[in-house]
Amino acid sequence: MKGSVKAHISLLLAASMWGLMSPVGKAAMEAGITGLTLANMRMIGAAVCFWATSFFVKQEKVNPHDLLMLFFASLLGIVCNQGCFTFGLSLTSPVDASIMTTTMPIVTMILAALFLKEPVTPKKVVGIFLGSIGALTLILSNRGGDAEGGSVWGDALCMAAQISFACYLTIFKKLIARYHVITLMKWMFTYAAICFIPFSYHDFSVMDWVSFPVEVWLEVGYVILFGTYVAYILMLVGQKSLRPTVVSMYNYMQPVVGSCVAVLAGMATFGWVKIVAALLIFTGVYVVTQSKSRAQMLAESKSNVEGNE
């Protein structure tokens, strides 16, 4: 029980940090840092942070086969996810990017059913439906302050980011459970940074680094340190003990964070619409966590058979 509570708190904190990252990252890109550059700065910066941290934790040996699998995990969970989302955010509005994030729990539920044979229970469907309605209501209630229009290519890239992360959550769950969080992340972000450098090298080389004010570097620092390094540690803590569909449901917390920030900054008011939307999201997350996993259903079925003998 304690482990489950710790996992849920970790995912809630990670979702909060990611919820702040869209407006903060967008502000940095509007100041002149390109989407490709910011994505690679996230990967390189996080790789450095995780390798530095690894010297203060117990060293683990990763077998060659798992190192290869971590390479593919990094492609789905980091390169495609961060690259597509950050570049997509540079082409579309933060509101449209947030709307695209609401698709992840649905995709994750389908993939978990296909790859992990997790049952698509009525509780899961109802929970995801309630959460998506609440998230969309919150996002659209803030749309009045977003003057920038969306982009088909930007929206498509943000959608691709959600699909790639849903695949990562589902396919590599067993691999993630075998190693320490820092061991996993130092290898995954190293692979990701190496893979992404060829795509961002040109933008890096022509960037006028000295022209950016301190505020922009603070925004970049937040994206690297909290939106990537800390958030990925917290996400993996949750991923180790919770099902992929439950992990993905915390995506719906991101617009809640965005709305709270907008209210605190005086850019929006916290009316009944936001209250109802937030309640729908929390209810949806709770309902999904109460749905039965494949393991629970098998255990119950076995217990019933033994009881009838």
Beta strands, then each sheet from edge to edge (+ up, - down):
end
